[in-house]
Amino acid sequence: MQDLPHRYSATARAAPEGDAFLYANQLPLLASAPPTEFGGPGDRWSPETLLTAAVADCFVLTFRAIAAATPLPWVDIKCEVEGTLDRVDRVVRFTDMLLRAYLRIPHGASADQAQRVLTRAKERCLVSNSLISPSRLEVVVEVAADERVSAA
């Protein structure tokens, strides 16, 4: 990792009607629109879905880094994030982020160790740590029947 602080930048551009377009250096253009709950078409990324996706992505990438350092053998991980948007003190904001992590580990790997690594990933996820809303983690660890821990 490079020394802190890190700086990231992105740009959004829009006309009075239609999609907004998001871009950043060396990344593909991304179309954005309001979600259906705010009168949008519902078939584009919205700021709300981008935020929940950022939490899921950060959790998975943080898990991967911690698992590699542990080392924890694993087969695959999926993280679903459900963000709750509500009005609090006349301000609309996210009030909760529920992370549901599904981890498959090979036969012979420790489910307890997997649980500890998942918990550490949640504690160290910089995106969810940067939000005002609390985040919660639900975990399912499944032992893959056809995968075995390799003796390295």
C-alpha positions in Angstrom: 0.0 0.0 0.0 1.2 3.5 -0.8 1.6 6.0 2.0 -1.6 7.9 3.1 -3.3 10.1 2.4 -4.7 8.8 -0.9 -6.8 11.0 -3.1 -9.5 9.7 -5.6 -11.5 11.8 -8.0 -14.5 11.3 -10.3 -16.6 13.6 -12.3 -20.4 13.6 -13.0 -21.9 15.5 -15.9 -25.5 15.8 -16.9 -27.9 17.8 -19.1 -31.4 19.0 -17.9 -32.9 15.6 -19.1 -31.5 12.1 -19.5 -28.7 10.2 -17.9 -25.9 11.6 -15.9 -22.4 10.3 -16.9 -19.7 9.4 -14.5 -16.1 9.2 -15.4 -12.6 9.1 -13.9 -9.1 8.7 -15.3 -8.7 5.4 -17.2 -12.1 4.1 -16.3 -15.1 3.4 -18.6 -17.9 5.9 -18.7 -20.8 4.9 -16.5 -24.4 6.1 -17.1 -26.4 7.0 -14.0 -30.0 7.9 -13.3 -32.3 8.2 -10.3 -33.7 5.0 -9.0 -37.4 4.3 -9.5 -38.1 5.4 -5.9 -37.1 8.9 -7.1 -38.9 8.8 -10.4 -36.0 7.3 -12.4 -36.1 4.5 -15.0 -34.7 1.9 -12.6 -32.4 0.4 -15.2 -29.3 2.4 -14.6 -26.8 2.7 -11.7 -28.0 5.4 -9.3 -26.1 7.1 -6.5 -27.9 4.9 -4.1 -27.0 1.6 -5.8 -23.4 2.8 -6.4 -23.0 3.5 -2.7 -24.3 0.1 -1.7 -22.1 -1.5 -4.4 -19.1 0.4 -3.0 -19.7 -1.1 0.4 -20.0 -4.6 -1.0 -17.0 -4.2 -3.2 -14.9 -2.8 -0.4 -15.9 -5.6 2.0 -15.0 -8.3 -0.6 -11.6 -6.8 -1.4 -10.8 -6.2 2.2 -11.7 -9.8 3.0 -9.5 -11.0 0.2 -6.5 -9.0 1.5 -7.0 -10.2 5.1 -7.6 -13.8 4.0 -4.3 -13.8 2.0 -2.4 -12.4 5.0 -3.9 -14.9 7.5 -3.7 -17.2 5.3 -7.3 -18.5 5.1 -8.1 -21.0 2.2 -11.4 -20.1 0.6 -13.2 -20.9 -2.7 -15.4 -17.8 -3.2 -17.3 -15.0 -1.5 -20.4 -13.1 -2.2 -21.5 -10.0 -0.4 -25.0 -8.6 -0.7 -25.6 -5.2 0.7 -29.0 -3.8 1.6 -29.0 -0.1 2.3 -32.0 1.5 4.1 -32.7 5.1 3.1 -35.0 7.0 5.5 -35.8 10.5 6.8 -34.1 11.4 10.1 -34.6 14.9 11.5 -36.0 16.1 8.2 -32.9 14.8 6.3 -33.0 11.9 3.9 -30.0 9.7 4.4 -28.9 6.1 4.7 -29.8 4.8 8.2 -28.5 1.2 7.9 -26.2 -1.0 5.8 -26.8 -4.7 6.1 -24.0 -6.8 4.7 -24.8 -10.4 4.0 -21.6 -12.3 3.3 -21.6 -15.9 1.8 -18.3 -17.6 2.0 -17.4 -21.0 0.7 -14.3 -22.6 2.2 -12.7 -25.9 1.2 -13.2 -29.1 3.3 -10.7 -29.0 6.1 -10.6 -25.2 6.5 -11.6 -23.7 9.8 -15.1 -22.2 9.8 -14.1 -20.3 13.1 -11.1 -18.8 11.3 -13.3 -17.8 8.4 -15.8 -16.1 10.7 -12.9 -14.2 12.4 -11.6 -13.0 9.0 -15.1 -12.0 7.8 -15.5 -10.0 11.0 -12.1 -8.3 10.6 -13.0 -7.4 7.0 -16.2 -5.7 8.2 -14.3 -3.8 10.9 -11.7 -2.6 8.4 -13.8 -1.9 5.4 -12.9 1.8 4.7 -16.1 2.6 2.7 -18.6 1.4 5.4 -16.3 3.0 8.1 -16.6 6.3 6.3 -20.4 6.4 6.5 -22.6 7.9 9.2 -25.0 5.0 9.0 -24.2 1.9 11.1 -23.4 -1.4 9.2 -24.3 -4.9 10.3 -22.8 -8.2 9.1 -24.6 -11.5 8.6 -22.5 -14.4 7.6 -23.0 -17.8 6.0 -19.9 -20.0 5.8 -20.3 -23.1 3.7 -17.8 -25.9 3.4 -17.5 -26.8 -0.3 -18.0 -30.6 -0.7 -15.7 -30.8 -3.7 -12.9 -28.5 -2.6 -10.1 -29.6 -0.3 -7.4 -27.6 1.6 -4.2 -28.2 -0.2 -1.1 -29.0 1.9 1.3 -26.4 0.9 
